[in-house]
Amino acid sequence: MLSTDDKAREEENKKLEAPKVASFNLNDFTIIKEGEAEILMHAKNEVFFNKTQVNNRDMSIAVLRTFVSKYKQEHEALSSKRLKTRPKASDVSTIEVEATMDSVTPNENSNGNCHVSKEISQDETSSIPEEQSSNQAGKGHGELKSPRVLEALSASGLRALRYAREVDGIGQVVALDNDKVSVEACRRNIKFNGSVACSKVESHLADARVYMLTHPKEFEVVDLDPYGSPSVFLDSAVQSVVDGGMLMCTATDMAVLCGGNGEVCYSKYGSYPLRGKYCHEMALRILLACIESHANRYKRYIVPVLSVQMDFYVRVFVRVYSSAGAMKNTPLKLSYVYQCIGCDSFHLQPIGRTVSKNTSVRYLPGFGPAVPQECSDCGKKYNMGGPIWSAPIHDHEWVTSILADVKSMKDRYPAYDRISAVLTTISEELPDVPLFLSLHNLCATLKCTSPSAVIFRSAVINAGYHISGTHVNPLGLKTDAPMDVIWDIMRCWVKNHPVKAQPPDQAGSVILAKEPVLQANFARAVASLSKAQAKKVARFLPNPERHWGPKLRAGRQITSKHVSLLGPEAVNGINNHEEAEEPPTKQTLSNGSCSIQS
């Protein structure tokens, strides 16, 4: 018997069968090849395709390959542990359990979950983690099935096709879109990519939010890459991922996340941004805090494995787990940020803390206030932002594995240079230091010449602290040194490099009026250069071409005002193509084909 979903799916497939797909004229399309996938794009801006997102897609494929490998390793470890800890039973009961498991087929329900008979003991079923039991394929002893991927906003389907064709071990890829033209284009591209794509990728016309809500804990990977904010999809997305699964999420509304519209950011993400030099990293941490907030409503929590700011967007890769106990740790991972309006010094205020007594742990509000009413360095007031995710935003074991995989398969990544540079920089970041300093910003406050990054790093290291770069900003420096130590180092620098007298009420004048408690040592330290810098490995690459940035939303008419986004050649090409077409009386485009109606 077919379920209601299966019947609806068949009806959709019948509506968009081969006759329509075969009727389009290939001359009306441009073939775009990226990785191992090829798509057909019409000259008009009907379906959204962004060439710039090749970095995003390559990074996602790299993470997905590592996830598939680690997910399999984790399942094998759980299986072996289960075999070791399984209570002894009679031979008869063992045979009954094996026969029950063998009798289950993966197609008994819509998401492949298997229903174990009541003959299995309660002790055995309770010892199986939810993520393991939900992924049993029914062949033998809890065999792991291939991970399923949901691309919630597919447009042309390029990302889904690349996942299916390039990531080994991936099972079904479900591509969703609520625009009929996009679904038709996606299905056309699936057929254009041959049998592998047809067997693995399926496209549906559906609202992603509704689809994810009606398929809870069904997908090992959920990919959200919207045009703008992902906030409206997060509540359903965190419910659609299996325990231990991966949620990949992009946000392109950087003006909102970086403090351009603080009230809008608060309404979408539940956090107030600050316009510091670290605003792009704060955007990452605001997005992570928002995802955690949505997950907590369903007794779930997230563990970030990689968080990236590239080009014009932020992209996070997090694993989602269910645990009412572990969820209590969320306030320990979130903090408010106090930023001085005079000298840009910042301080973090954790939301929660724990107190341990014997074997019990109590969760209490964080101690405060973290700062006085006026900045202890310059005497100015503070702005308050947040809450933000203040726990680590990367898993360095994952980063190392991803980078090694990328280097071993460099020919399979069109954007290899860019993603390897970003991953290299991330691998050298201090893992437990939220936000970062800008050396040029410190010098702008004091109106002094800037020391080289090597000299400043050496002074921090010689003072007994750690320091690293950040992938977000070439001039950014992450350090666990407190702000009073940073300003003492700068006071010592200014003594050797005097500045002109400034008005006494300025922040820089107030800071320099104090004598340094710490005497900085600017002798070059061994660790002042990272390994990548020492080997002269590229870490920050220029854009590959002009006008490299976000493109127009699908359906918008391309005019001369879009030259700054697309470039004059692209705009002229579109206009020339439109002029070359003979204007019919009535023209309707169906699945890329034209039909003239009288």
C-alpha positions as CSV (number, residue, x, y, z in Angstrom):
1,M,0.0,0.0,0.0
2,L,1.3,3.4,-0.9
3,S,1.3,6.1,1.8
4,T,-0.3,9.5,1.2
5,D,3.2,11.0,0.7
6,D,4.1,8.4,-1.9
7,K,0.8,9.0,-3.8
8,A,1.4,12.8,-3.8
9,R,4.9,12.2,-4.9
10,E,3.8,10.1,-7.9
11,E,1.2,12.7,-8.9
12,E,3.9,15.4,-8.9
13,N,6.2,13.2,-11.0
14,K,3.4,12.6,-13.5
15,K,2.8,16.3,-13.9
16,L,6.4,16.9,-14.9
17,E,7.1,13.8,-16.9
18,A,9.4,13.5,-19.9
19,P,7.2,15.1,-22.6
20,K,7.7,18.6,-21.1
21,V,11.3,18.0,-20.3
22,A,12.0,16.8,-23.8
23,S,10.3,19.8,-25.4
24,F,12.9,22.4,-24.4
25,N,15.4,23.7,-26.9
26,L,19.0,23.1,-25.8
27,N,20.1,26.2,-27.7
28,D,18.1,28.4,-25.3
29,F,20.3,27.2,-22.4
30,T,23.9,27.5,-21.2
31,I,25.6,24.5,-19.8
32,I,27.3,25.3,-16.5
33,K,29.8,22.7,-15.2
34,E,30.9,22.7,-11.6
35,G,32.8,19.7,-10.1
36,E,31.2,16.6,-11.6
37,A,27.7,18.2,-12.1
38,E,26.3,20.0,-15.1
39,I,23.2,22.2,-15.1
40,L,21.2,23.9,-17.8
41,M,20.7,27.6,-17.2
42,H,18.3,29.8,-19.2
43,A,19.7,33.2,-20.2
44,K,16.9,35.0,-18.3
45,N,17.1,35.2,-14.5
46,E,14.4,32.6,-13.9
47,V,16.1,30.3,-11.4
48,F,18.7,31.5,-8.9
49,F,22.3,30.4,-9.5
50,N,25.2,32.1,-7.9
51,K,28.7,31.4,-9.3
52,T,30.3,32.9,-6.2
53,Q,28.9,30.2,-4.0
54,V,31.3,27.6,-5.5
55,N,33.4,28.2,-2.3
56,N,30.3,27.4,-0.2
57,R,29.5,24.3,-2.1
58,D,33.1,23.0,-2.1
59,M,33.4,23.6,1.6
60,S,30.1,21.7,2.2
61,I,31.2,18.8,0.1
62,A,34.5,18.6,2.1
63,V,32.6,18.6,5.4
64,L,30.1,16.1,4.1
65,R,32.8,13.7,3.1
66,T,34.3,13.9,6.6
67,F,30.9,13.5,8.2
68,V,30.1,10.3,6.3
69,S,33.4,8.8,7.4
70,K,33.1,9.8,11.0
71,Y,29.4,8.8,11.2
72,K,30.3,5.3,10.0
73,Q,33.2,5.1,12.6
74,E,30.9,6.2,15.4
75,H,28.3,3.7,14.4
76,E,30.9,0.9,14.4
77,A,32.2,2.0,17.8
78,L,28.7,2.0,19.2
79,S,28.0,-1.4,17.7
80,S,31.1,-3.0,19.1
81,K,30.5,-1.4,22.5
82,R,27.0,-2.8,22.4
83,L,28.2,-6.3,21.7
84,K,30.7,-6.1,24.6
85,T,28.1,-4.8,27.1
86,R,25.2,-6.9,25.9
87,P,23.8,-9.1,28.8
88,K,24.1,-12.8,28.3
89,A,21.0,-14.5,27.3
90,S,19.9,-18.1,26.4
91,D,20.6,-19.3,22.9
92,V,16.9,-19.4,22.2
93,S,16.3,-15.7,23.0
94,T,19.4,-14.8,21.0
95,I,18.0,-16.6,18.0
96,E,14.6,-14.9,18.5
97,V,16.3,-11.4,18.5
98,E,18.3,-12.1,15.4
99,A,15.3,-13.5,13.6
100,T,13.3,-10.4,14.5
101,M,16.1,-8.1,13.2
102,D,16.4,-10.1,10.0
103,S,12.7,-9.9,9.4
104,V,12.6,-6.1,9.3
105,T,13.0,-4.5,5.9
106,P,14.1,-0.9,5.3
107,N,10.9,0.0,3.5
108,E,8.5,-0.7,6.4
109,N,7.9,3.0,6.9
110,S,8.7,6.2,5.1
111,N,12.0,7.1,6.7
112,G,13.6,3.7,6.8
113,N,13.3,3.3,10.6
114,C,12.8,-0.3,11.7
115,H,10.3,-1.4,14.3
116,V,11.9,-4.0,16.6
117,S,9.6,-6.7,18.0
118,K,8.6,-6.8,21.6
119,E,10.5,-10.0,21.9
120,I,13.7,-8.0,22.3
121,S,14.4,-7.3,26.0
122,Q,13.8,-3.9,27.5
123,D,17.4,-3.8,28.7
124,E,18.8,-4.2,25.2
125,T,16.6,-1.6,23.6
126,S,17.3,1.0,26.3
127,S,21.0,0.6,25.9
128,I,20.8,1.6,22.2
129,P,21.4,5.3,21.6
130,E,18.6,7.0,19.7
131,E,20.8,8.0,16.8
132,Q,21.9,4.3,16.4
133,S,18.4,2.8,16.6
134,S,17.0,5.3,14.2
135,N,19.5,4.4,11.5
136,Q,19.2,0.6,11.5
137,A,18.6,-0.6,8.0
138,G,17.2,-3.9,9.1
139,K,19.9,-6.1,7.5
140,G,21.5,-8.1,10.2
141,H,22.7,-6.5,13.4
142,G,21.8,-2.8,13.2
143,E,23.6,-2.2,9.9
144,L,24.0,1.5,9.1
145,K,22.2,2.8,6.1
146,S,23.6,5.4,3.8
147,P,23.0,9.0,5.1
148,R,20.1,10.9,3.6
149,V,20.5,14.6,2.7
150,L,17.8,17.2,2.6
151,E,18.6,20.3,0.6
152,A,15.8,22.6,1.8
153,L,16.1,25.3,-0.8
154,S,17.4,23.8,-4.0
155,A,16.7,26.3,-6.9
156,S,18.6,24.8,-9.9
157,G,19.6,21.7,-7.9
158,L,23.3,22.1,-8.5
159,R,24.2,21.6,-4.9
160,A,22.1,18.4,-4.6
161,L,23.6,17.0,-7.8
162,R,27.1,17.6,-6.6
163,Y,26.4,15.9,-3.3
164,A,25.0,12.9,-5.1
165,R,27.8,12.6,-7.7
166,E,30.8,13.6,-5.6
167,V,30.3,12.3,-2.0
168,D,30.9,8.6,-1.7
169,G,28.5,6.8,0.7
170,I,25.7,9.3,0.4
171,G,22.2,7.8,0.0
172,Q,19.2,9.7,-1.2
173,V,19.3,13.5,-1.7
174,V,16.0,15.3,-1.4
175,A,15.8,18.7,-3.1
176,L,13.0,21.0,-2.2
177,D,11.7,24.3,-3.5
178,N,8.4,26.1,-3.3
179,D,8.8,27.6,-6.8
180,K,7.4,25.5,-9.7
181,V,9.9,26.9,-12.2
182,S,12.8,26.0,-10.0
183,V,11.4,22.5,-9.4
184,E,11.1,22.0,-13.2
185,A,14.6,23.2,-13.7
186,C,15.9,21.0,-11.0
187,R,14.2,17.9,-12.5
188,R,15.5,18.8,-15.9
189,N,19.0,19.0,-14.5
190,I,18.6,15.7,-12.7
191,K,17.8,14.0,-16.0
192,F,20.6,15.9,-17.7
193,N,23.1,14.4,-15.2
194,G,22.4,10.8,-16.0
195,S,21.6,7.6,-14.2
196,V,23.5,8.3,-11.0
197,A,21.7,11.6,-10.4
198,C,18.3,10.0,-11.3
199,S,18.8,7.2,-8.9
200,K,19.9,9.4,-5.9
201,V,18.3,12.8,-6.3
202,E,14.6,13.6,-6.2
203,S,13.0,17.0,-6.4
204,H,9.7,18.1,-4.7
205,L,7.6,21.2,-4.9
206,A,7.0,21.9,-1.2
207,D,7.4,24.5,1.5
208,A,10.7,23.5,3.3
209,R,9.3,24.3,6.7
210,V,6.2,22.1,6.3
211,Y,8.3,19.3,4.8
212,M,10.8,19.3,7.6
213,L,8.1,19.4,10.3
214,T,6.4,16.4,8.8
215,H,9.7,14.4,8.5
216,P,11.1,14.6,12.0
217,K,14.5,13.0,12.7
218,E,14.5,11.6,9.2
219,F,17.6,13.1,7.6
220,E,21.3,12.6,8.6
221,V,22.1,15.9,6.9
222,V,20.0,19.0,6.5
223,D,21.4,21.9,4.3
224,L,19.9,25.4,4.6
225,D,21.3,27.9,2.1
226,P,18.6,30.6,1.7
227,Y,18.8,33.9,-0.1
228,G,19.0,36.1,3.1
229,S,18.2,35.0,6.6
230,P,17.7,31.3,7.6
231,S,15.8,32.2,10.8
232,V,12.4,31.1,9.6
233,F,13.7,27.6,8.8
234,L,15.6,26.9,11.9
235,D,12.8,25.7,14.1
236,S,11.8,22.9,11.7
237,A,15.3,22.2,10.6
238,V,16.5,21.2,14.1
239,Q,13.6,18.7,14.3
240,S,14.3,17.1,11.0
241,V,17.9,16.1,11.8
242,V,18.5,12.7,13.3
243,D,20.5,12.5,16.6
244,G,24.1,13.0,15.7
245,G,23.2,14.3,12.3
246,M,24.6,17.4,10.6
247,L,22.9,20.8,10.1
248,M,24.6,23.0,7.6
249,C,23.3,26.6,7.6
250,T,24.2,29.8,5.6
251,A,23.2,33.4,6.4
252,T,23.8,36.1,3.8
253,D,22.1,39.0,5.6
254,M,25.4,40.3,6.9
255,A,24.3,43.9,7.2
256,V,21.8,42.8,9.8
257,L,24.1,40.4,11.6
258,C,27.0,42.9,11.7
259,G,25.1,45.7,13.4
260,G,23.6,47.7,10.5
261,N,20.1,47.0,11.8
262,G,20.4,45.9,15.4
263,E,16.7,45.8,16.0
264,V,16.1,43.6,13.0
265,C,18.8,41.3,14.1
266,Y,17.2,41.0,17.5
267,S,13.8,40.2,16.0
268,K,15.3,37.5,13.7
269,Y,18.0,36.0,15.8
270,G,17.2,37.0,19.4
271,S,20.6,38.8,19.8
272,Y,21.8,42.4,19.5
273,P,24.9,42.9,17.4
274,L,27.8,45.3,18.0
275,R,29.7,47.2,15.3
276,G,33.2,46.2,16.3
277,K,36.0,45.1,14.1
278,Y,35.1,41.6,15.2
279,C,31.5,42.0,13.8
280,H,31.8,39.1,11.3
281,E,32.9,36.6,13.9
282,M,30.1,38.0,16.1
283,A,27.7,37.2,13.2
284,L,28.9,33.6,13.3
285,R,28.3,33.4,17.1
286,I,24.9,35.0,16.9
287,L,23.8,32.4,14.3
288,L,25.1,29.6,16.5
289,A,23.3,31.0,19.6
290,C,20.1,31.2,17.5
291,I,20.3,27.6,16.3
292,E,21.0,26.5,19.9
293,S,18.0,28.4,21.1
294,H,15.7,26.6,18.6
295,A,17.2,23.2,19.4
296,N,16.7,23.7,23.2
297,R,13.0,24.0,22.7
298,Y,12.9,20.3,21.7
299,K,15.5,19.1,24.4
300,R,18.2,19.1,21.8
301,Y,21.6,20.9,21.6
302,I,24.3,21.6,19.0
303,V,28.0,20.9,18.8
304,P,29.8,23.1,16.1
305,V,32.4,21.4,14.0
306,L,33.2,24.2,11.6
307,S,32.1,27.9,11.4
308,V,33.2,30.0,8.5
309,Q,32.9,33.6,7.3
310,M,33.7,33.8,3.6
311,D,32.9,36.3,0.9
312,F,29.5,37.9,1.8
313,Y,28.1,35.3,4.1
314,V,28.6,33.1,7.2
315,R,28.3,29.3,7.1
316,V,28.1,27.0,10.1
317,F,28.3,23.2,10.3
318,V,26.8,21.8,13.6
319,R,25.8,18.4,14.9
320,V,22.5,18.0,16.6
321,Y,21.9,15.8,19.6
322,S,19.0,15.1,22.0
323,S,19.6,15.2,25.7
324,A,17.6,17.0,28.4
325,G,20.6,16.8,30.8
326,A,23.2,18.1,28.4
327,M,20.9,20.9,27.3
328,K,21.3,22.4,30.8
329,N,24.8,23.4,29.8
330,T,23.5,25.9,27.2
331,P,23.8,29.0,29.5
332,L,27.5,28.2,30.1
333,K,28.1,28.5,26.3
334,L,26.4,31.9,25.9
335,S,27.6,35.4,26.9
336,Y,26.8,39.0,26.7
337,V,29.4,41.4,25.2
338,Y,30.3,44.8,26.7
339,Q,32.1,47.0,24.3
340,C,33.6,50.4,25.3
341,I,32.5,53.3,23.0
342,G,35.8,55.0,23.5
343,C,38.6,52.5,23.1
344,D,36.7,49.5,21.7
345,S,37.8,47.2,24.6
346,F,35.4,44.4,25.1
347,H,34.5,42.0,27.9
348,L,32.3,39.0,28.1
349,Q,29.6,38.2,30.7
350,P,28.7,34.5,30.8
351,I,25.0,33.9,31.3
352,G,25.3,30.9,33.6
353,R,27.8,29.1,35.9
354,T,27.9,25.8,37.7
355,V,28.7,24.8,41.3
356,S,29.9,21.3,42.0
357,K,29.4,19.7,45.4
358,N,30.4,16.0,45.8
359,T,28.9,14.3,42.8
360,S,26.1,16.9,42.1
361,V,26.2,19.9,39.9
362,R,24.0,23.0,40.4
363,Y,23.3,25.5,37.6
364,L,23.3,29.1,38.7
365,P,23.1,32.5,37.1
366,G,26.4,34.0,36.1
367,F,28.2,36.4,38.4
368,G,28.0,40.1,37.4
369,P,28.5,42.8,36.6
370,A,31.5,41.9,34.5
371,V,32.5,45.5,34.1
372,P,32.0,48.8,36.0
373,Q,29.7,51.6,34.7
374,E,32.7,53.3,33.1
375,C,35.6,51.7,31.2
376,S,38.6,51.1,33.5
377,D,41.0,51.9,30.6
378,C,39.5,55.2,29.1
379,G,36.6,56.1,31.3
380,K,33.9,55.9,28.6
381,K,30.6,54.1,28.7
382,Y,29.8,50.6,27.4
383,N,27.5,49.3,24.7
384,M,26.0,45.8,25.5
385,G,25.3,43.2,22.8
386,G,24.4,39.6,22.6
387,P,23.9,37.0,23.8
388,I,26.4,35.2,21.5
389,W,27.9,31.7,21.4
390,S,31.1,32.0,23.5
391,A,32.1,28.4,23.4
392,P,34.4,27.1,20.7
393,I,33.0,27.4,17.2
394,H,35.3,24.8,15.6
395,D,36.3,21.2,16.4
396,H,40.0,21.1,15.6
397,E,40.0,17.4,15.0
398,W,37.3,17.8,12.4
399,V,39.2,20.8,10.8
400,T,42.4,18.7,10.6
401,S,40.5,15.8,9.0
402,I,38.7,18.1,6.5
403,L,41.9,19.9,5.5
404,A,43.7,16.6,5.0
405,D,40.8,15.3,2.8
406,V,40.8,18.5,0.7
407,K,44.5,18.3,0.1
408,S,44.3,14.6,-0.9
409,M,41.6,15.3,-3.4
410,K,42.6,18.8,-4.6
411,D,41.6,18.1,-8.2
412,R,38.0,17.5,-7.3
413,Y,37.5,20.9,-5.7
414,P,37.0,23.8,-8.2
415,A,37.7,26.3,-5.4
416,Y,40.5,24.3,-3.8
417,D,42.8,27.3,-3.4
418,R,40.2,29.3,-1.5
419,I,38.9,26.6,0.8
420,S,42.3,25.2,1.7
421,A,43.5,28.7,2.6
422,V,40.5,29.3,4.9
423,L,40.8,25.8,6.5
424,T,44.5,26.4,7.0
425,T,43.9,29.7,8.8
426,I,41.1,28.1,10.9
427,S,43.3,25.3,12.0
428,E,45.7,27.8,13.6
429,E,43.0,29.8,15.5
430,L,42.9,29.7,19.3
431,P,39.9,27.5,19.9
432,D,38.6,28.9,23.2
433,V,39.0,32.7,22.6
434,P,35.8,34.5,21.5
435,L,36.1,37.5,19.2
436,F,39.4,39.2,18.4
437,L,41.4,42.4,18.5
438,S,42.4,44.6,15.6
439,L,45.9,45.9,15.8
440,H,45.2,48.9,13.6
441,N,42.2,49.7,15.6
442,L,44.3,49.8,18.8
443,C,46.8,52.2,17.1
444,A,43.9,54.4,15.8
445,T,42.7,54.9,19.3
446,L,46.2,56.0,20.5
447,K,47.0,57.9,17.3
448,C,50.3,56.0,17.0
449,T,52.2,54.2,14.3
450,S,51.4,50.5,14.2
451,P,53.9,47.8,15.3
452,S,54.2,44.9,12.9
453,A,52.1,41.9,13.7
454,V,55.2,39.8,14.5
455,I,56.4,42.4,17.1
456,F,53.0,42.6,18.8
457,R,52.6,38.9,18.8
458,S,56.0,38.5,20.4
459,A,55.2,41.0,23.1
460,V,52.0,39.0,24.0
461,I,53.8,35.7,24.0
462,N,56.7,37.1,26.1
463,A,54.1,38.3,28.6
464,G,53.0,34.6,29.1
465,Y,49.8,34.6,26.9
466,H,48.7,32.9,23.7
467,I,47.9,34.7,20.4
468,S,46.9,33.6,16.9
469,G,45.3,35.0,13.8
470,T,41.7,34.6,12.7
471,H,40.2,33.5,9.3
472,V,37.7,36.4,9.5
473,N,40.2,39.3,9.2
474,P,43.8,39.3,8.0
475,L,44.5,42.0,10.6
476,G,42.6,40.3,13.5
477,L,44.4,38.8,16.4
478,K,42.9,36.3,18.9
479,T,44.5,36.3,22.4
480,D,43.7,35.2,25.9
481,A,45.5,38.3,27.3
482,P,43.2,40.6,29.2
483,M,42.7,44.2,27.9
484,D,44.8,45.8,30.6
485,V,47.8,43.7,29.4
486,I,47.1,44.7,25.8
487,W,47.0,48.4,26.7
488,D,50.2,48.1,28.7
489,I,52.0,46.6,25.7
490,M,50.7,49.5,23.6
491,R,51.9,52.0,26.2
492,C,55.3,50.6,26.1
493,W,55.3,50.7,22.3
494,V,54.3,54.4,22.4
495,K,57.1,55.2,24.8
496,N,59.6,54.1,22.1
497,H,57.5,55.7,19.3
498,P,56.1,58.9,20.8
499,V,52.9,60.5,19.5
500,K,51.6,64.0,19.2
501,A,49.7,65.5,22.1
502,Q,46.0,64.9,21.9
503,P,43.1,66.6,23.7
504,P,42.9,65.2,27.3
505,D,39.3,64.0,27.1
506,Q,40.0,61.6,24.2
507,A,40.2,57.9,25.0
508,G,43.8,57.5,23.7
509,S,45.0,60.4,25.9
510,V,43.4,58.8,29.0
511,I,45.0,55.5,28.3
512,L,48.5,56.9,27.7
513,A,48.3,59.0,30.8
514,K,48.6,55.9,32.9
515,E,51.9,54.2,33.6
516,P,52.2,50.6,32.3
517,V,52.2,47.9,35.0
518,L,53.6,45.4,32.7
519,Q,57.0,46.1,31.0
520,A,56.6,44.7,27.5
521,N,59.3,42.6,25.9
522,F,59.3,43.1,22.1
523,A,62.1,40.5,21.5
524,R,61.0,38.3,18.6
525,A,59.4,35.1,20.0
526,V,59.7,31.7,18.2
527,A,56.0,31.3,18.0
528,S,55.3,34.7,16.7
529,L,54.8,33.3,13.2
530,S,52.3,30.5,12.6
531,K,53.5,27.4,10.7
532,A,51.6,28.5,7.6
533,Q,53.2,31.9,7.8
534,A,56.6,30.4,8.3
535,K,56.1,28.2,5.2
536,K,54.6,31.1,3.3
537,V,51.3,29.3,2.7
538,A,48.6,31.5,1.3
539,R,45.9,32.2,3.8
540,F,44.0,35.2,2.5
541,L,43.4,35.1,-1.3
542,P,42.0,37.9,-3.4
543,N,38.7,37.5,-5.2
544,P,39.2,35.5,-8.5
545,E,37.4,38.1,-10.6
546,R,35.8,41.5,-10.5
547,H,32.2,41.9,-9.3
548,W,32.6,38.8,-7.1
549,G,29.7,38.9,-4.8
550,P,26.0,38.1,-4.2
551,K,23.9,38.1,-7.4
552,L,20.3,39.0,-8.0
553,R,17.4,37.1,-6.5
554,A,15.7,34.9,-9.2
555,G,12.9,36.6,-11.1
556,R,14.2,40.2,-10.8
557,Q,14.8,42.0,-14.1
558,I,18.4,42.7,-14.8
559,T,19.0,46.4,-15.7
560,S,22.0,48.8,-16.0
561,K,21.8,49.6,-12.3
562,H,23.1,46.1,-11.6
563,V,26.5,46.7,-13.2
564,S,28.2,46.9,-9.8
565,L,26.9,43.4,-9.0
566,L,27.2,41.6,-12.3
567,G,29.6,43.6,-14.3
568,P,29.0,45.4,-17.6
569,E,29.7,42.4,-19.8
570,A,27.0,40.3,-18.0
571,V,24.4,43.0,-18.1
572,N,25.1,43.7,-21.8
573,G,24.9,40.1,-22.6
574,I,21.5,39.7,-21.0
575,N,20.1,42.8,-22.8
576,N,21.5,41.7,-26.2
577,H,19.9,38.3,-25.7
578,E,16.5,39.9,-25.0
579,E,16.8,42.2,-28.0
580,A,17.6,39.3,-30.3
581,E,14.4,37.5,-29.4
582,E,11.4,38.3,-31.6
583,P,8.6,39.5,-29.2
584,P,5.6,37.2,-29.8
585,T,2.1,38.2,-29.0
586,K,2.0,36.0,-25.9
587,Q,4.8,33.9,-24.7
588,T,4.8,31.5,-21.8
589,L,7.9,29.7,-20.6
590,S,7.3,26.1,-19.4
591,N,10.3,24.2,-18.1
592,G,12.5,26.4,-20.2
593,S,10.6,25.8,-23.5
594,C,8.6,28.5,-25.3
595,S,5.1,28.1,-26.7
596,I,3.3,30.9,-28.6
597,Q,-0.4,31.1,-27.9
598,S,-2.8,32.8,-30.3
